[in-house]
Amino acid sequence: MSNDLDFMTTLSVLCDRCDRIDESLFSDRARATAELSDAGWVFIPDAPQHHRQFCPSCAEMVTGA
């Protein structure tokens, strides 16, 4: 028997503006990014392997939305 938690990983995201940290348990990074985006986090591509990330509060100020 396999435990689903064996495949879970903790993803921490740090807001580049206010240093807010959200930590969540996800099965993969793509799903984590999608769920965080649904929660209001904004990820802005900055370089091929990097992006700037902003929490929901800062995202409104950064994007003007």
Sine and cosine of phi, psi and omega as CSV:
sin_phi,cos_phi,sin_psi,cos_psi,sin_omega,cos_omega
0.00,0.00,0.70,-0.71,-0.02,-1.00
-0.96,-0.27,0.63,-0.78,0.04,-1.00
-1.00,-0.07,0.80,-0.60,-0.02,-1.00
-0.84,0.54,-0.49,0.87,-0.02,-1.00
-0.92,0.38,-0.29,0.96,0.05,-1.00
-0.87,0.49,-0.45,0.89,-0.08,-1.00
-0.97,-0.23,0.06,1.00,-0.03,-1.00
-1.00,0.00,0.46,-0.89,0.04,-1.00
-0.66,-0.75,0.49,-0.87,0.05,-1.00
-1.00,-0.01,0.79,-0.62,0.05,-1.00
-0.92,-0.38,0.83,-0.56,0.06,-1.00
-0.95,-0.30,0.76,-0.65,0.09,-1.00
-0.88,-0.48,0.67,-0.74,-0.05,-1.00
-0.89,-0.46,0.82,-0.57,0.03,-1.00
-0.92,0.39,0.76,-0.65,-0.02,-1.00
-0.96,0.27,-0.16,0.99,-0.03,-1.00
-0.97,-0.24,-0.75,0.66,-0.11,-0.99
-0.92,-0.40,-0.01,1.00,0.02,-1.00
0.93,0.37,0.32,0.95,0.10,-0.99
-0.92,0.40,0.64,-0.77,0.02,-1.00
-0.89,-0.46,0.75,-0.67,0.17,-0.99
-0.89,-0.45,0.73,-0.68,0.06,-1.00
-0.87,-0.50,0.73,-0.69,0.00,-1.00
-0.62,-0.78,0.39,-0.92,0.01,-1.00
-0.98,-0.20,0.85,-0.53,-0.05,-1.00
-0.70,-0.72,0.35,-0.94,0.02,-1.00
-1.00,0.10,-0.43,0.90,0.05,-1.00
-0.38,-0.92,0.35,-0.94,-0.11,-0.99
-0.91,0.41,-0.63,0.78,-0.01,-1.00
-0.88,0.47,-0.68,0.73,0.02,-1.00
-0.91,0.41,-0.64,0.77,0.01,-1.00
-0.88,0.48,-0.73,0.68,-0.01,-1.00
-0.89,0.46,-0.66,0.75,0.01,-1.00
-0.90,0.44,-0.70,0.72,-0.02,-1.00
-0.93,0.36,-0.61,0.79,0.05,-1.00
-0.92,0.39,-0.61,0.79,0.06,-1.00
-0.89,0.46,-0.66,0.75,0.05,-1.00
-0.89,0.46,-0.50,0.87,-0.01,-1.00
-0.99,0.13,-0.07,1.00,0.08,-1.00
0.93,-0.37,-0.09,1.00,0.06,-1.00
-0.94,0.35,0.56,-0.83,0.02,-1.00
-0.88,-0.48,0.76,-0.65,0.02,-1.00
-0.90,-0.44,0.87,-0.50,-0.05,-1.00
-0.92,-0.40,0.88,-0.48,0.01,-1.00
-0.84,0.54,0.72,-0.69,-0.06,-1.00
-0.84,-0.54,-0.46,0.89,-0.01,-1.00
-0.31,-0.95,0.23,-0.97,-0.06,-1.00
-0.78,0.63,-0.64,0.77,-0.06,-1.00
-0.92,-0.40,0.27,0.96,-0.06,-1.00
-0.62,-0.78,0.46,-0.89,0.11,-0.99
-0.60,-0.80,0.43,-0.90,0.14,-0.99
-1.00,0.02,0.55,-0.83,-0.04,-1.00
-0.73,-0.68,0.63,-0.78,-0.06,-1.00
-0.73,-0.69,0.69,-0.73,0.02,-1.00
-0.93,0.37,0.23,-0.97,-0.04,-1.00
-0.82,0.58,-0.62,0.78,-0.02,-1.00
-0.92,0.40,-0.71,0.71,-0.03,-1.00
-0.98,0.22,-0.46,0.89,-0.03,-1.00
-0.85,0.52,-0.62,0.79,0.01,-1.00
-0.88,0.47,-0.65,0.76,-0.01,-1.00
-0.95,0.31,-0.64,0.77,-0.07,-1.00
-0.95,0.30,-0.67,0.74,-0.07,-1.00
-1.00,-0.05,-0.24,0.97,-0.02,-1.00
0.97,0.25,0.22,0.97,-0.02,-1.00
-0.98,0.18,0.00,0.00,0.00,0.00
